[in-house]
Amino acid sequence: MGNNRRALLADRIYLRHVALLFILAVIWSSSFTTIKVAVETIPPLTLVAVRMVVAGVLLYMVLRLRGLRLPPLGRQWWSFFLLGLTGNAFPFFLISWGETGIDSGAAAILMAVMPLVTLGLAHFFTESDRMTVVKFAGMAIGFGGVVLLVGPDALTRMGDKTIFELSVAGGAVFYAITAVLTRRLPSGGDPLQRGTAVTLCAVVQMVPISLLMDAPWLLAPSTPAVLSAIYLGVFPTGVAAILYFHLIAERGTTFFSVINYIIPCLGVVWGVAFLGEGLPVQALIALGVILCGVFVANLPSRR
């Protein structure tokens, strides 16, 4: 009887975690559509600055409500500052700027290469995650999908949409760099403390640049753009960070990796449903090829 109760409780917890994972996928995937709305009247630098300020305030409030404080000042804050650049400032800006020239659905598809880039970087910068034939085959398939999406003649038509597509892909690369850097951080410490510290570092990085480059007090953003900027700070950045830390702590990275298949698919759906974006057959095929590459790259290898 006791075993049945424990099994039932474990099943309920698992289903709750699956639901949280799907909610997180919905939130993260919605950011591509929301960014597309925001950048219509808000410059990318200012959009990222607003996003980080809103998220920083939210995370710090949650941190204090849990009775925690920021990590003490020391050498670890250099790591937080670096992660603020590679995990927030750079990718958020590159994706936002890229979406000034391409559809949100295309941006979501391009972000699907992040786990593939992570595998490549991990081979050179970690000792426990070396490249195998299976991983290399998955990477080759995935990047073949990127070529299909961008077009094999991309290098001959730079200045069209290619520069914007490369910008979004650059955001995916910075996310991959962040994933590798995070693995190399010393263990210990509350994940929410680290996440809040990294977010506040990104605030310090982006706000002065926005004030200097965009003079945001002179802007006249539309109401949908303002609401989109606030939404990006509250949900895809702040709330998503809390859910992310919770799921990683409860289930681990293997369970969480499934989200790499869900986000690009949902990102395409939201673009079609809410922005009326087209859905070329070539883009759908490219998405399928990229996700196939991610699947193959994550297959267990045998000696």
C-alpha positions in Angstrom: 0.0 0.0 0.0 2.8 2.3 0.9 4.6 1.6 -2.4 1.5 2.4 -4.4 1.1 5.7 -2.6 4.8 6.6 -3.3 4.4 5.6 -6.9 1.2 7.7 -7.2 3.0 10.7 -5.6 6.0 10.3 -7.9 3.7 10.2 -10.9 1.9 13.4 -9.8 5.3 15.1 -9.3 6.5 14.0 -12.7 3.3 15.2 -14.4 3.6 18.6 -12.6 7.2 18.9 -13.9 6.1 18.0 -17.4 3.4 20.7 -17.2 6.0 23.3 -15.9 8.3 22.3 -18.7 5.6 22.9 -21.3 4.6 26.2 -19.7 8.3 27.3 -19.8 8.4 26.3 -23.5 5.3 28.4 -24.2 6.8 31.4 -22.4 10.2 31.2 -24.0 8.8 30.5 -27.5 6.4 33.5 -27.2 9.4 35.8 -26.8 10.1 35.7 -30.6 6.6 37.0 -31.4 6.7 39.6 -28.6 10.1 40.9 -29.7 8.8 41.3 -33.3 6.0 43.6 -31.9 8.3 45.5 -29.7 11.1 46.4 -32.2 8.6 48.1 -34.4 8.9 51.2 -32.3 11.5 50.4 -29.6 15.2 50.2 -30.7 16.8 46.8 -29.8 19.3 48.3 -27.3 16.5 50.0 -25.3 14.3 47.0 -25.6 17.0 44.8 -24.0 17.6 47.4 -21.3 13.9 47.6 -20.3 13.7 43.8 -20.4 16.7 43.4 -18.1 15.5 46.1 -15.6 12.0 44.5 -15.3 13.5 41.0 -14.9 16.2 42.2 -12.4 13.6 43.9 -10.2 11.4 40.8 -10.3 14.1 38.3 -9.5 15.5 40.4 -6.7 12.1 40.7 -5.1 11.7 36.9 -5.3 15.2 36.4 -3.9 14.4 38.6 -0.9 11.0 37.0 -0.3 12.8 33.7 0.0 15.0 35.2 2.6 18.1 35.1 0.4 20.7 37.8 -0.4 22.9 38.3 -3.4 26.2 36.4 -3.4 29.0 38.3 -1.5 31.3 40.5 -3.5 34.4 38.7 -4.8 36.0 37.0 -7.8 32.8 35.2 -8.6 31.2 38.4 -9.7 33.6 38.6 -12.7 31.9 35.3 -13.8 28.5 36.8 -13.2 29.5 39.8 -15.3 30.7 37.6 -18.1 27.6 35.5 -18.1 25.5 38.7 -18.1 27.1 39.6 -21.4 27.0 36.1 -23.0 23.7 34.9 -21.6 21.6 38.1 -21.7 23.1 41.3 -23.2 24.6 40.0 -26.4 22.0 37.3 -27.4 19.0 39.5 -26.5 20.4 42.3 -28.6 21.3 40.1 -31.5 18.0 38.4 -31.6 16.1 41.7 -31.2 18.1 43.3 -34.0 17.8 40.3 -36.2 14.0 40.4 -35.9 13.9 43.9 -37.3 14.6 42.1 -40.7 13.2 38.6 -40.5 10.0 36.9 -39.2 9.7 35.7 -35.7 9.2 32.2 -36.9 12.5 32.2 -38.8 14.2 33.5 -35.6 12.7 30.6 -33.6 14.0 28.1 -36.1 17.5 29.5 -36.1 17.6 29.4 -32.3 17.2 25.6 -32.5 20.9 25.3 -33.4 21.9 26.3 -29.9 22.2 22.7 -28.5 24.3 21.7 -31.6 26.7 24.6 -31.1 26.9 23.7 -27.4 28.0 20.2 -28.3 30.8 21.6 -30.5 32.0 24.0 -27.9 31.8 21.4 -25.1 34.3 19.2 -27.0 37.0 21.9 -26.8 36.2 23.5 -23.5 35.1 20.6 -21.2 36.7 17.3 -20.4 33.5 15.2 -19.9 31.6 15.9 -23.1 33.8 14.9 -26.0 32.8 14.7 -29.6 31.7 11.4 -31.1 30.8 10.2 -34.5 27.1 10.3 -33.6 27.3 13.8 -32.2 29.2 15.0 -35.3 26.6 13.4 -37.6 23.9 15.2 -35.7 25.7 18.5 -35.9 26.2 18.1 -39.7 22.5 17.3 -40.2 21.4 20.2 -38.0 23.6 22.8 -39.8 22.4 21.4 -43.1 19.0 22.5 -42.0 20.3 26.0 -41.3 21.8 26.1 -44.8 18.4 25.0 -46.1 16.6 27.8 -44.2 19.0 30.6 -45.0 19.6 29.4 -48.5 22.8 27.9 -50.0 23.4 31.2 -51.9 23.5 33.2 -48.6 27.1 34.2 -49.0 26.4 35.7 -52.4 23.5 37.9 -51.3 24.8 39.4 -48.0 22.8 42.5 -47.2 19.4 41.0 -48.0 18.0 39.0 -45.0 21.1 37.1 -44.5 22.7 39.6 -42.1 19.6 39.5 -39.9 19.6 35.7 -40.0 23.2 35.6 -39.0 22.5 38.0 -36.1 19.9 35.6 -34.7 22.2 32.7 -35.2 24.9 34.7 -33.3 22.5 34.9 -30.4 22.2 31.1 -30.4 26.0 30.9 -30.4 26.2 33.1 -27.3 23.6 31.0 -25.6 25.8 28.0 -26.3 28.9 29.8 -24.9 26.9 30.6 -21.8 25.9 26.9 -21.4 29.6 25.9 -21.5 30.7 28.6 -19.2 28.0 27.7 -16.7 29.3 24.1 -16.6 32.7 25.4 -15.6 31.4 27.4 -12.6 32.2 26.1 -9.2 29.4 24.0 -7.7 27.5 25.3 -4.7 25.3 28.3 -4.1 21.6 28.8 -4.7 20.8 29.0 -8.5 18.4 31.8 -7.9 21.1 33.9 -6.3 23.4 33.4 -9.3 20.6 34.0 -11.8 19.7 37.3 -10.0 23.3 38.4 -9.9 23.8 37.7 -13.6 20.6 39.6 -14.5 21.6 42.6 -12.5 25.0 42.6 -14.2 23.2 42.7 -17.5 21.2 45.7 -16.3 24.4 47.5 -15.5 25.8 46.6 -18.9 22.7 47.6 -21.0 21.2 50.6 -19.4 24.1 53.0 -19.9 24.5 51.9 -23.5 20.8 52.4 -24.2 20.9 55.9 -22.6 23.9 56.8 -24.7 23.0 55.3 -28.0 19.2 55.6 -28.2 18.3 58.6 -25.9 15.1 56.7 -24.9 13.5 59.7 -23.4 13.0 61.0 -27.0 11.3 57.8 -28.2 7.6 57.5 -28.8 6.9 53.8 -28.6 3.5 52.4 -29.3 1.4 50.9 -26.5 1.7 47.3 -27.9 5.5 47.8 -28.0 5.6 49.0 -24.4 3.5 46.1 -23.2 5.6 43.7 -25.1 8.8 45.0 -23.5 7.3 44.6 -20.0 6.0 41.2 -20.9 9.5 40.2 -22.1 11.0 41.3 -18.8 8.4 39.6 -16.6 7.8 36.3 -18.3 10.4 35.1 -20.8 13.2 36.6 -18.6 12.1 36.8 -15.0 9.4 34.0 -14.5 11.2 31.8 -17.0 14.4 32.0 -15.0 12.5 30.9 -11.8 10.9 27.9 -13.6 14.3 27.0 -15.2 16.1 27.0 -11.8 13.3 24.9 -10.3 13.2 22.3 -13.1 17.0 21.9 -13.3 17.2 21.4 -9.5 14.3 18.9 -9.5 14.8 16.9 -12.7 18.2 17.7 -14.1 19.5 18.7 -17.5 18.5 15.5 -19.4 14.8 16.0 -18.6 15.1 19.7 -19.4 16.8 19.1 -22.8 13.4 18.1 -24.4 12.5 21.8 -24.4 15.0 22.3 -27.4 12.4 20.4 -29.6 9.4 22.3 -28.3 10.5 25.9 -28.4 11.2 26.3 -32.2 8.0 24.6 -33.1 5.8 26.8 -30.9 7.8 29.9 -32.0 6.7 29.2 -35.6 3.1 28.6 -34.5 2.9 31.9 -32.6 4.3 33.8 -35.5 1.6 32.4 -37.8 -1.3 32.7 -35.3 -0.6 36.2 -33.9 1.4 38.0 -36.6 0.0 36.4 -39.7 3.5 35.4 -40.9 3.8 33.1 -43.8 5.0 29.5 -43.4 7.1 28.5 -46.4 7.5 24.8 -47.0 11.3 25.3 -47.1 11.2 26.7 -43.5 9.1 23.7 -42.3 11.6 21.3 -43.9 14.5 23.2 -42.4 12.9 23.0 -38.9 12.5 19.3 -39.3 16.1 18.8 -40.5 17.5 20.8 -37.6 15.4 19.0 -35.0 16.5 15.7 -36.5 20.1 16.8 -36.1 19.5 17.7 -32.4 17.9 14.3 -31.9 20.7 12.4 -33.5 23.4 14.4 -31.7 21.8 13.4 -28.4 21.6 9.7 -29.1 23.6 7.6 -26.6 26.8 6.6 -28.3 28.3 3.1 -28.0 32.0 2.3 -28.1 
